[in-house]
Amino acid sequence: MATGDQSKKRKQRYLPQNRPAKKKGAYPLKPGVQGFFISCDGGREHQASQEAINVIDSFFEELMHGTGLKVNSSGLLENPVNKKVTFHYSEDEDEEDVEDDEGNNGEEEGNKGAGDELEVSEGGDNQVKEREVAREGSCEVKRVEETKTEKDEEDEVKEKNGVEEPPRKKTCTEEASESTKVDGNTEKSIDKLIDAELKELGDKSKRRFMKLDPGCNGIVFIQMKRRDGDPSPKDIVQHGLTSAAATKKHMSRFILRLVPVEVSCYPSEEEISRAIKPLVEQYFPVETDKPRKFAVLYGSRANTGVDRMKVINAVAKSIPAPHKVDLSNPEMSIVVEIVKTVCLIGVVEKYKELAKYNLRQLTSTK
């Protein structure tokens, strides 16, 4: 029996002007980008990408502005985490000051009383009247002093201690009104400023860190668009992992490994030899007094057509003669990760000492 649902025809969808439909979501990973290769738990790619952007951004801010803890070359903190705080005034000193003030006031009152009795006994009625007038004047002065506000008293205390009152902080509306002043008396409204800021945040071309879709489970790639004066991905990761190893501060829930990527190309011997040249000139110069020991670390995902040894030999042959291969204790490690049809290359230091750049293992207390 034909039903109403079966009689309805499905809507046919055609590609507009023979062009492929746009894919919704993150942009795919392509050669020619640099950023951060991140491994995570399977099925947690979205959470790991959001967490990775926050963690990398915090590392970047610490490295640029020096807000984080400073770490020596040996991996130790320059300043201790627990500091002993000592206050200038303590409760014991305040109690002693109060007792001393009360004792001094008692002695002064006793001396004053004795002086008054002597003066009365020696002087006549005129002196007694003068004292009464002086007492009335002092009472009026006390009343005036009592009417002073707390603010005046605070100002007097600050003046005596030599402390200047800090300037009053401006409110958000005052700062916004001052910053939005344009030629003459024209001002932009706060709504327009908020819309402009949201528009800038929504513009993906102005973002420094943006996630790309590698097309594999358990992998996240964060692209970095470097600007003038920005540190390299290697410097950011090296600083962040060194401070994490020293402080043992838990900062990730889904991130496992965090490896910097400075070069990306197609996984062929010719492309790898050509793309790795700038890294060789930067980290392995020909003329050097201190040759470095290096090792090549290879990994492949969703690609079975690339020969492992051919890629390793292509990378090793690109390093000039003064530098030598040392697989047991290398000073520098060249990480090569192949994801589908993209080859990601990065240079790291202290790979084994920093738990193979595993952020979760570095911050674990076990």
N, C-alpha and C positions, 0 to 999 in steps of 0.2 A: 504494500500500500504506500502510495506516495504521500508524504506529509508536506506541510508548509515549509519546513526547513530544507527538505531535499529539493523542493521546487525553486528555491532561491539560488541564483547563480552567484558564485564567488566573484568578488570584484577583481578584475584583472589589473595588474600593476605593470607599468612599463617604465623603462629607464628614460629619463628626459633627454632627448636628442642624442641617444646612444652613448650617454656618459654614465659611468658607474655611480651608484648611490653613495652619498657621504656616510661614513661610518660614525656613529655617535660614540662619544666617550673620549678616552685619551688618544693622543696621536701615536702612531706606530714608531718603533725604534728603527732608525735608519743610520747608515754610515755618515761620518762627518760631525758627530756631536761629542761632547765631553760632559762628564757628570759623575754619577755614583752608581755602582753596581751593588744591589742589595739583595740578599737572600732572606726569605721569611718562611713562616709556616704556610703549608699548602691551604688554599682557600681564604687566606687573610691578606691578599694582595692589596685590596683597597685600604684596609686599616693600616697596613704597613707603609703604604705610600704617603698617607696623611701624617703618620707619625714620623716618617723619615724626613719629610720637609721641615717639620718643627725642630727635630733634633739637629739637622744640618744647618738650619738657620740660626739656632742657638750657638753652634760651634763657630759659625761665620761671625756672629756679633762679638763673641768672646775674643776671637783672633783679631778682629779689626779695631775694637774699642778697648781691649784689655780688661773686660769686666770679670773674666773668670779667674781661677786660681792659677798662679804662675808655677810652672814645673821646670826643674833643672834638666840638663842634658842626661843626667843619671836616672831621671824618672821620679825624683823626690820633690815634694812641695817646698817652695822657698819660704812661705809663711805658714806657720802651723794653723790647723783648722780650729782647735780649741785655744782660745786666748783667755788669760786671767784678767778680769776687769776689776780695777780698783777705783773707788770713788774718793773724791777729795774730802768730803764731809761724811762722817759716820754717826750712828746713833749715840755711841758712847761720848764722842766729843760734844754733841749737842746737849746731852744731859749735864756734862761737866760745865759747859758754858752757862746753862740755866742756873745751876747751883751757885756758880761764881757770881752771876748777876744778882741772884736773890740775896746772897751774903753781902755783897757790896751795897745793895739798896738798903738792907737792914742797918748796916753800919752808918751809911749816910743819914738815914732818918734819925738814928740815935744821936749822931753828932748835931744834926739840925735842932733836935728837941733840946739838947743841952744848951746850945747857943741861944735859943729863944728864951729859955728860962733865965740865963745870965743877963741877957739884954733887958728883960723886963724888970729884973731886980735892980739893975743899975740905972736904967733910964726912967723917964717919967711917963705921963699920960700921952705926951706928944709922940713918943716913939711907938707906943701901943697903937695909936691911930694910924701912923704911917704904915705899920705892919699890916693892919686890917685892910687898908687901901691896896697894898701890894698883893695881899692874898686874893682880894676881889678881882684884881687885874689878871692874876694867874689863873683864876677859875674861868674867866672869859676866854683866855687864850686856850685853855683845855677844851672848852666847848667848841671853839673854832676848829681845833685840831680834830675833834671827834667827828665833825661834819665832813671831813675830807673823804673822798671816795676811795675805793680800793685801787682804782687805777692810778691815782696820785701817789699812793703809798708804794705801789710797784715801781712807778717811775723814779721815786726817790731812792729806793733800794738799788735799782739799776745804776743810777747816777753815782751812788756811793761806791758800788763795786766796780765801777768803770766799764759796765757792759752796755753796749748800745742796742737799742731795740731794732730787730730786723725789719726790713720794709714789708709792708702789707702785701700779701700775695693777691694777685689779680684773679678774679673769677673767670670761668670759661667764657661767659658772655662778653666780658670786657676784653679778653684777649681776642675773641672772634671779631668783635666790633672794630678793634684797632687794626687787626690784620686784614680786614676786608675793605679798608679805605682805599679808594681809587681816586683818580684825578678829581679834585674838588670835594664836594659833599656826597658824591655817589657811593653807595655801599652795596656790596652783595649780601643777599640774605643767607642765613645759615643753611636753609634748605638747598640752595644752589651749591654751596660748598660741599655739603654731604653728597649731593648727586655727582659732583665732579670727582670726589674721592672714590665713591663706589665705581664710577666709570673707569677710573684709573686702575683700581684693583681688579676689575673684571676684564681689563685688556690683557690678554695672555702674552702679548708681545713685550710688555713692560715688566713681566715677572722675572726674577732672577733664578728661581728654582721651579721647575715644572716636571710633572711625571709623564713618562712615555710608556707605551704599552709594548713590552718585549714579546708578548705572545706565548709565554710559557708559565706554567704553574710554579709557584714558590719563588718567583723572581720579580723584582721591582727595579726600574731604572729611573733616576731623577736627573734630569738635564739641568746643567748650569750654564747660564748665559753670562759669560764674564764681561765685566766692564773695565774701564781704565782704573788701575790701582787695586783690583780685586786679587786676592790670593788664589793659587791654583787649587784644584780639588785635592791634590796630594797634601798640601799644607793644611787644609781644613781638617781632613780626616786624621792626619798625624797629630795635630794639636788636640782634637777632640778625644781620640782614643788614649792618648798619653795622660790627659787629665782625668779621664774616666778610670783608667787603671790605678791612678794614684788616690783618687777620692772614693772609689767604689760606690759612686752614686748611681742608683737605678734610674735609668732614663728611657728605657724602651721595653715594650711588651711583646711586639711582634717581630722586631728586627733581629736578624742573626748576624750575618757578615755585612760589613760596610767597606767596600773597596773603591778607591778613586779610579776613574777612567779619564785619561787625558787624550787618547787617540782611539778612533773607531774607523773601521774600514771593512771591506769584503774579505772573507776568509780564504785568501789565495796567497801563495808564496810571494808573488810579485807585489801585490798590494800591501802585504804586511812589511816587506823590506822597504818599501817606499814610505809608508806611513810612520814607521818607527824612527826615521832619521832625526827628526827634531828632538825626540826623547834621548837618543844616543848622544847628540851634541850637548845636551843640557846636563845629563847625569853621568855620562861616560866619555869625557873629553879625551882626545888622542894624546895631547901633551899635558901630562900631569905627573906630579911627584908622588902621589898616593894612589896607586892603582887599587881598584875596588874588586871585591869578590861578589859574584852575582849568581843567581839561580833563576831558571825559567819555570813558572808554575802554570800548568795547562789545565783547562776545564772546558767541557763541551756539553751543550744541552740542545736537544731537538735537532741534531745534525750528526749524521753518520757517514757523510761523504768526504770528510776532511781527514787526512792522515795526521795522526798526533805527532809523530816524529818529524815529519816534514815541516810542520809549523814550528816546533821547538828548534830545529836546526836553522830555520830561516831567521829566527830571532837571535839565536846564539852567534850566527855568523855576522850579524850586523854590528856586534860589539867589537871595538878595535882591540888590538893585541895586548896593550899593557894590562888590561883587566882580564881576570881569570874566572873560570867557573868553579864554584864551591857549593855543592849541594848540602853539605852537613852544617856549615856555619857561614851563610852568605851575609854580606853587609847590605846589599840591595837585592830585591826580588822583583822580577818582571812578571806581572800577572797577565795571562792571556785567557780570556773567557770568550767562547764562541756560542752565541745564542742564535739559533736558526741560521740566517745568512749574514749575520753581523759579527765582526771580530772586535772585541773590546780589549784595550791594552792600557795598563797602568803600572807605575813604578812605586813600590812601597819600601819602607825601612822597618827593621825590627819586626819582621813578620811572625816569627815564632815567639818572640818575647811578648808580643801583644796578642797572644792566643789566636793567631791566624786572622786577626782583625774581626774577631767575633765579639760584638758589643755585649751580648747577653752573658757570655762567659767571663768577660772582663769585669763586669759589675756584680757578678754573683759572689756571695760571701762564703760559699761552701769551699 
